[in-house]
Amino acid sequence: MDIPRYWRLKSQRYRLQGRRCTDCGSLSFPPRQVCMKCKSRNSEPYEFKGKGKLYSYTTIYQSPDRFEQIIPYVVALVDLEEGVRITAQLTDYFPEQLEIGMDLEMVIRQIYEDGPRGPILYGYKFRPILCPGIES
Ligand SMILES: [Zn+2]
């Protein structure tokens, strides 16, 4: 992978970097070059704050090879404060804790290890905010 592409992908993984349409203000994540609402190609980078609410979730018991080491895991639909719904893995939770509508925040976590010698990839996941208002 060439370096510029690596860094572009990295900024998407380590931060919630999307796009904001400069014509109608629509936000997209993952970033899209063409606005879904007004079809404009004019957009600028937009960084989401990483706070949201749990819309729904599902537990994954079977998984492609590289995720095998972490099954079962939970994939959630998260409604970001900015009004965009994204898919993300949950982390740092007790299953009995999970409640639709609960507050979530983004954290950076290990996604998977690419073989014993491969790189460990990190990316965003979401975790419950147990005491909303208290930053950790
Ligand atoms: Zn637009």
py3Dmol code that shows the C-alpha trace and the ligand (Angstrom):
import py3Dmol

protein = """\
ATOM      1  CA  MET A   1       0.000   0.000   0.000  1.00  0.00           C
ATOM      2  CA  ASP A   2       1.426   3.378  -0.895  1.00  0.00           C
ATOM      3  CA  ILE A   3       2.037   5.877   1.891  1.00  0.00           C
ATOM      4  CA  PRO A   4      -0.547   8.575   1.032  1.00  0.00           C
ATOM      5  CA  ARG A   5      -3.301   5.967   0.834  1.00  0.00           C
ATOM      6  CA  TYR A   6      -2.177   4.515   4.133  1.00  0.00           C
ATOM      7  CA  TRP A   7      -2.436   7.884   5.837  1.00  0.00           C
ATOM      8  CA  ARG A   8      -5.802   8.611   4.304  1.00  0.00           C
ATOM      9  CA  LEU A   9      -7.170   5.338   5.583  1.00  0.00           C
ATOM     10  CA  LYS A  10      -5.492   5.911   8.903  1.00  0.00           C
ATOM     11  CA  SER A  11      -7.278   9.187   9.475  1.00  0.00           C
ATOM     12  CA  GLN A  12     -10.576   7.425   8.821  1.00  0.00           C
ATOM     13  CA  ARG A  13      -9.768   4.684  11.287  1.00  0.00           C
ATOM     14  CA  TYR A  14      -8.301   6.672  14.128  1.00  0.00           C
ATOM     15  CA  ARG A  15     -10.743   9.494  14.009  1.00  0.00           C
ATOM     16  CA  LEU A  16     -14.233   9.587  12.639  1.00  0.00           C
ATOM     17  CA  GLN A  17     -13.261  11.530   9.573  1.00  0.00           C
ATOM     18  CA  GLY A  18     -16.189  11.999   7.209  1.00  0.00           C
ATOM     19  CA  ARG A  19     -17.232  14.647   4.699  1.00  0.00           C
ATOM     20  CA  ARG A  20     -19.561  17.591   4.878  1.00  0.00           C
ATOM     21  CA  CYS A  21     -21.348  18.763   1.754  1.00  0.00           C
ATOM     22  CA  THR A  22     -20.600  22.452   1.320  1.00  0.00           C
ATOM     23  CA  ASP A  23     -23.822  22.957  -0.687  1.00  0.00           C
ATOM     24  CA  CYS A  24     -26.477  21.446   1.579  1.00  0.00           C
ATOM     25  CA  GLY A  25     -24.550  20.628   4.757  1.00  0.00           C
ATOM     26  CA  SER A  26     -25.196  16.867   4.705  1.00  0.00           C
ATOM     27  CA  LEU A  27     -22.652  14.766   6.576  1.00  0.00           C
ATOM     28  CA  SER A  28     -21.367  11.404   5.428  1.00  0.00           C
ATOM     29  CA  PHE A  29     -19.474   8.587   7.074  1.00  0.00           C
ATOM     30  CA  PRO A  30     -17.714   6.688   5.646  1.00  0.00           C
ATOM     31  CA  PRO A  31     -16.829   9.763   3.574  1.00  0.00           C
ATOM     32  CA  ARG A  32     -18.481   9.994   0.144  1.00  0.00           C
ATOM     33  CA  GLN A  33     -17.298  12.190  -2.662  1.00  0.00           C
ATOM     34  CA  VAL A  34     -20.836  12.727  -3.983  1.00  0.00           C
ATOM     35  CA  CYS A  35     -23.526  14.023  -1.625  1.00  0.00           C
ATOM     36  CA  MET A  36     -26.344  11.508  -1.115  1.00  0.00           C
ATOM     37  CA  LYS A  37     -28.867  14.287  -0.700  1.00  0.00           C
ATOM     38  CA  CYS A  38     -28.114  16.869  -3.392  1.00  0.00           C
ATOM     39  CA  LYS A  39     -25.578  14.992  -5.597  1.00  0.00           C
ATOM     40  CA  SER A  40     -23.084  17.804  -5.180  1.00  0.00           C
ATOM     41  CA  ARG A  41     -19.382  16.996  -5.452  1.00  0.00           C
ATOM     42  CA  ASN A  42     -18.395  19.908  -3.258  1.00  0.00           C
ATOM     43  CA  SER A  43     -17.439  18.684   0.165  1.00  0.00           C
ATOM     44  CA  GLU A  44     -14.907  19.243   2.895  1.00  0.00           C
ATOM     45  CA  PRO A  45     -13.448  16.963   5.569  1.00  0.00           C
ATOM     46  CA  TYR A  46     -15.553  16.744   8.683  1.00  0.00           C
ATOM     47  CA  GLU A  47     -14.504  15.182  11.945  1.00  0.00           C
ATOM     48  CA  PHE A  48     -17.261  13.620  14.001  1.00  0.00           C
ATOM     49  CA  LYS A  49     -17.049  14.012  17.758  1.00  0.00           C
ATOM     50  CA  GLY A  50     -17.474  10.301  18.425  1.00  0.00           C
ATOM     51  CA  LYS A  51     -20.477  10.559  20.731  1.00  0.00           C
ATOM     52  CA  GLY A  52     -23.724   8.813  20.007  1.00  0.00           C
ATOM     53  CA  LYS A  53     -26.527   6.521  21.072  1.00  0.00           C
ATOM     54  CA  LEU A  54     -27.046   2.823  20.589  1.00  0.00           C
ATOM     55  CA  TYR A  55     -29.692   2.305  17.895  1.00  0.00           C
ATOM     56  CA  SER A  56     -29.473  -1.481  17.670  1.00  0.00           C
ATOM     57  CA  TYR A  57     -26.921  -4.245  17.948  1.00  0.00           C
ATOM     58  CA  THR A  58     -26.257  -7.825  17.051  1.00  0.00           C
ATOM     59  CA  THR A  59     -23.870 -10.423  18.446  1.00  0.00           C
ATOM     60  CA  ILE A  60     -21.597 -12.129  15.921  1.00  0.00           C
ATOM     61  CA  TYR A  61     -20.779 -15.768  16.658  1.00  0.00           C
ATOM     62  CA  GLN A  62     -19.292 -16.672  13.284  1.00  0.00           C
ATOM     63  CA  SER A  63     -16.747 -14.573  11.587  1.00  0.00           C
ATOM     64  CA  PRO A  64     -14.253 -14.234   8.762  1.00  0.00           C
ATOM     65  CA  ASP A  65     -10.831 -15.684   9.652  1.00  0.00           C
ATOM     66  CA  ARG A  66      -9.173 -12.577  10.884  1.00  0.00           C
ATOM     67  CA  PHE A  67     -11.883 -11.822  13.424  1.00  0.00           C
ATOM     68  CA  GLU A  68     -11.938 -15.387  14.757  1.00  0.00           C
ATOM     69  CA  GLN A  69      -9.834 -14.547  17.785  1.00  0.00           C
ATOM     70  CA  ILE A  70     -12.419 -12.135  19.122  1.00  0.00           C
ATOM     71  CA  ILE A  71     -15.750 -13.931  18.602  1.00  0.00           C
ATOM     72  CA  PRO A  72     -18.314 -13.520  19.912  1.00  0.00           C
ATOM     73  CA  TYR A  73     -18.383  -9.766  19.427  1.00  0.00           C
ATOM     74  CA  VAL A  74     -21.065  -7.154  19.098  1.00  0.00           C
ATOM     75  CA  VAL A  75     -21.649  -4.957  16.091  1.00  0.00           C
ATOM     76  CA  ALA A  76     -23.841  -1.946  16.673  1.00  0.00           C
ATOM     77  CA  LEU A  77     -25.653   0.711  14.735  1.00  0.00           C
ATOM     78  CA  VAL A  78     -24.743   3.964  16.414  1.00  0.00           C
ATOM     79  CA  ASP A  79     -26.635   7.221  15.929  1.00  0.00           C
ATOM     80  CA  LEU A  80     -23.993   9.921  16.145  1.00  0.00           C
ATOM     81  CA  GLU A  81     -24.846  13.257  17.765  1.00  0.00           C
ATOM     82  CA  GLU A  82     -24.400  14.808  14.339  1.00  0.00           C
ATOM     83  CA  GLY A  83     -27.320  12.765  12.979  1.00  0.00           C
ATOM     84  CA  VAL A  84     -25.446  10.113  11.009  1.00  0.00           C
ATOM     85  CA  ARG A  85     -25.935   6.396  11.644  1.00  0.00           C
ATOM     86  CA  ILE A  86     -22.790   4.277  11.479  1.00  0.00           C
ATOM     87  CA  THR A  87     -21.807   0.661  12.058  1.00  0.00           C
ATOM     88  CA  ALA A  88     -19.178  -0.022  14.689  1.00  0.00           C
ATOM     89  CA  GLN A  89     -17.927  -2.738  16.960  1.00  0.00           C
ATOM     90  CA  LEU A  90     -18.675  -2.353  20.668  1.00  0.00           C
ATOM     91  CA  THR A  91     -16.043  -2.797  23.358  1.00  0.00           C
ATOM     92  CA  ASP A  92     -15.650  -2.510  27.159  1.00  0.00           C
ATOM     93  CA  TYR A  93     -19.205  -3.558  27.992  1.00  0.00           C
ATOM     94  CA  PHE A  94     -21.057  -6.224  29.912  1.00  0.00           C
ATOM     95  CA  PRO A  95     -23.695  -7.892  27.708  1.00  0.00           C
ATOM     96  CA  GLU A  96     -26.420  -7.338  30.308  1.00  0.00           C
ATOM     97  CA  GLN A  97     -25.575  -3.628  30.254  1.00  0.00           C
ATOM     98  CA  LEU A  98     -26.530  -3.052  26.663  1.00  0.00           C
ATOM     99  CA  GLU A  99     -29.667  -1.029  26.218  1.00  0.00           C
ATOM    100  CA  ILE A 100     -31.111   0.572  23.125  1.00  0.00           C
ATOM    101  CA  GLY A 101     -30.674   4.330  23.356  1.00  0.00           C
ATOM    102  CA  MET A 102     -27.741   4.229  25.786  1.00  0.00           C
ATOM    103  CA  ASP A 103     -24.922   6.767  25.410  1.00  0.00           C
ATOM    104  CA  LEU A 104     -21.793   5.597  23.611  1.00  0.00           C
ATOM    105  CA  GLU A 105     -18.404   7.119  22.951  1.00  0.00           C
ATOM    106  CA  MET A 106     -15.650   6.294  20.498  1.00  0.00           C
ATOM    107  CA  VAL A 107     -12.404   4.729  21.655  1.00  0.00           C
ATOM    108  CA  ILE A 108      -9.398   3.423  19.734  1.00  0.00           C
ATOM    109  CA  ARG A 109      -8.885  -0.296  20.155  1.00  0.00           C
ATOM    110  CA  GLN A 110      -7.082  -3.187  18.555  1.00  0.00           C
ATOM    111  CA  ILE A 111      -9.214  -4.495  15.672  1.00  0.00           C
ATOM    112  CA  TYR A 112      -7.292  -7.641  14.859  1.00  0.00           C
ATOM    113  CA  GLU A 113      -3.838  -9.090  14.626  1.00  0.00           C
ATOM    114  CA  ASP A 114      -2.958  -9.936  11.041  1.00  0.00           C
ATOM    115  CA  GLY A 115      -1.233 -13.261  11.736  1.00  0.00           C
ATOM    116  CA  PRO A 116       1.539 -13.805  14.300  1.00  0.00           C
ATOM    117  CA  ARG A 117       3.987 -11.577  12.417  1.00  0.00           C
ATOM    118  CA  GLY A 118       1.539  -9.217  10.851  1.00  0.00           C
ATOM    119  CA  PRO A 119       0.719  -5.743  12.023  1.00  0.00           C
ATOM    120  CA  ILE A 120      -1.793  -5.197  14.768  1.00  0.00           C
ATOM    121  CA  LEU A 121      -4.445  -2.953  13.350  1.00  0.00           C
ATOM    122  CA  TYR A 122      -6.215  -0.401  15.436  1.00  0.00           C
ATOM    123  CA  GLY A 123      -9.398   1.407  14.753  1.00  0.00           C
ATOM    124  CA  TYR A 124     -12.451   2.953  16.326  1.00  0.00           C
ATOM    125  CA  LYS A 125     -14.939   1.078  18.451  1.00  0.00           C
ATOM    126  CA  PHE A 126     -17.671   2.359  20.707  1.00  0.00           C
ATOM    127  CA  ARG A 127     -18.185   1.782  24.404  1.00  0.00           C
ATOM    128  CA  PRO A 128     -20.947   2.665  26.837  1.00  0.00           C
ATOM    129  CA  ILE A 129     -20.576   5.916  28.752  1.00  0.00           C
ATOM    130  CA  LEU A 130     -21.507   4.695  32.196  1.00  0.00           C
ATOM    131  CA  CYS A 131     -21.754   8.103  33.772  1.00  0.00           C
ATOM    132  CA  PRO A 132     -22.699  10.544  31.015  1.00  0.00           C
ATOM    133  CA  GLY A 133     -21.124  13.906  31.688  1.00  0.00           C
ATOM    134  CA  ILE A 134     -17.956  12.522  33.236  1.00  0.00           C
ATOM    135  CA  GLU A 135     -15.168  12.391  30.675  1.00  0.00           C
ATOM    136  CA  SER A 136     -12.691   9.571  31.070  1.00  0.00           C
TER     137      SER A 136
END
"""
ligand_1 = """\
1
ZN
Zn -25.385 18.054 -0.466
"""
view = py3Dmol.view(width=600, height=400)
view.addModel(protein, "pdb")
view.setStyle({"model": 0}, {"cartoon": {"style": "trace"}})
view.addModel(ligand_1, "xyz")
view.setStyle({"model": 1}, {"stick": {}})
view.zoomTo()
view.show()
